[in-house]
Amino acid sequence: MTAAALASSGIGRIGPNAITRVAQALPARVGSGATWALFERAGLLHHLLQPPQEMVDEAEVRALHHEMQLTLGPARAADVARAAGRATGDYLLAHRIPPPVQWLLRHLPAALAARVLVAAVRRNAWTFVGSGQFSATAGFGQPVVLRIRHNPLCQGLASSVPACDYYAKTFERLFQVLVHPAAQVHEVACEACGDAECRFEVRW
């Protein structure tokens, strides 16, 4: 479904990696039984039995990530989310970013590669922010700043620490491979903490 079609539908949708990569990361950390129970409590057992292949309602992604926070606690939920985010980054590198483009980015100066990558992320933001709004600032210095407003994963979530580890690790994996191997992404503001936006800073 295109961005225009999603907008006209009135339903926020997110790519299936936000569910399938969590399903892959959980068993090694909590066991298959606990994974099954967590998905059942989130009302998403059908996605565990048959992994989604197309974009899903953002409410389903929110339910899963919130259930992880509730069941596992912030630290363990963050560990799972980071593993899922890294796997999502690897999927995008393997299936969504053409090898010639990857070669070009890796051979550009890091600051220029960051600008090109940010432009690509901005164009495809509709696939991962659902009804939220993505923006970014990438000059020729550091940090690169990525922002999500009205983050669907933070709606209804209250946390004492930034809670968007899934997004942060996905961004980080892309920047490490395509911009600079030392790239790190830190979430410095989060709507779940009461901030006006979820804001990520990228440095290398």
Buried (B, 14 or more C-beta within 10 A) or exposed (E): EEEEEBEEEEBBBBBBBBBBBBBBBBEEEBEEEBBBBBBEBBEBBEBBEEEBEEBBBBBBBBBBBBBBBEBBEBEBBBBBBBBBBBBBBBBBBEEEBEEEBBEEBBEBEBBEBBBBBBEBBBEBBBBBBBBBEBBBEBEEEBBBBBBBBBBBBBBEBEBEEBBBBBBBBBBBBBBBBBBBEEBBBEBEBBBBBEBEBBBBBBEB
